Amino acid sequence: MKGVVLAGGFGTRLLPLTKVTNKHLLPVYDKPLIYYPIQTLVDAGIREVMVVTGGNNPGDFLRLLGNGKDFDLKQLSYAYQEGAGGIAEALNLAEDFADGEKIIVILGDNIIEKHILKAKQDFEKQKRGAKIMLKEVPEPQHFGVPQLDGKKVVRIEEKPKKPKSQYAVIGIYLYDNQVFDMIRTLDRSDRGELEITDVNNRYIEQGTMTWDELDGWWIDAGSSHEHLYRATQLVVKTGANNV
């Protein structure tokens, strides 16, 4: 299984911090933000990783991460997303890298306290389909929200006014290689992007979506100045995946 870190976009919600750098390169305590999702993949046993970046500073990722030796990676590859076409569009750039294998996809500004090793091992046993990670949150209306029927996901709604559960779909997704065929069939949303929620709903309609609840805290550190600050506080207080 291979890993993909999605670290594109222009980070406009974090201006002026992102005026001269990519948000995924901003510091969280004593390390760049992107170190944390890469370490999450490494802790899950992943040794081949692709970083998909974009914006105006793609060369900074190469200077920072090099060939991945600091993470003991076997291979660290890079891809560049032109413009802001959405998470699914960015993921589609990893098709050749995936080379038919299952993949774990993680958003480059997501930090978790612990690890996803069990979810990864369970997904390796899953013959086909996808798996999402869920976390109970106080205000789910700000995220993709699953409607659940026991252990079955019925539907995912993006930022619903009336959430059908208290769970958020966090930025960690596990897919079989069918994901790239699904992305090619998507229509762009009203904001002109290929949405990852649409991909996940395709798997749900197919009946091949599973889910696990994340253990420990999770934060979308790149979504606001407050969350970036909070991420540093959490890392200092409790640690995060032993980075």
Number of C-alpha atoms within 10 A of each C-alpha: 19 19 27 31 26 27 28 29 21 21 20 14 13 18 13 10 14 16 13 10 17 24 30 27 20 18 16 23 15 10 13 14 24 26 20 23 26 26 19 26 26 20 18 17 17 22 19 20 27 22 27 24 25 21 18 15 16 19 10 13 18 15 9 13 15 12 16 18 11 8 17 12 16 12 14 20 16 18 19 15 22 14 12 17 18 19 19 22 21 27 24 19 18 23 15 9 18 22 11 13 13 21 27 24 21 24 24 28 24 23 30 23 19 17 20 20 16 11 18 21 12 12 23 15 8 15 9 16 22 27 25 22 20 22 19 17 16 10 12 23 20 14 18 20 27 25 16 14 9 7 9 15 21 15 18 22 20 19 15 14 10 10 21 16 14 16 23 26 24 24 22 21 20 25 23 21 18 15 22 21 11 16 19 12 10 17 12 14 12 7 10 11 16 25 20 21 17 20 19 24 18 20 22 20 12 10 14 17 22 19 19 15 16 21 14 12 15 21 18 18 22 23 16 15 14 11 14 22 15 16 25 19 14 19 19 13 9 12 14 23 19 13 15
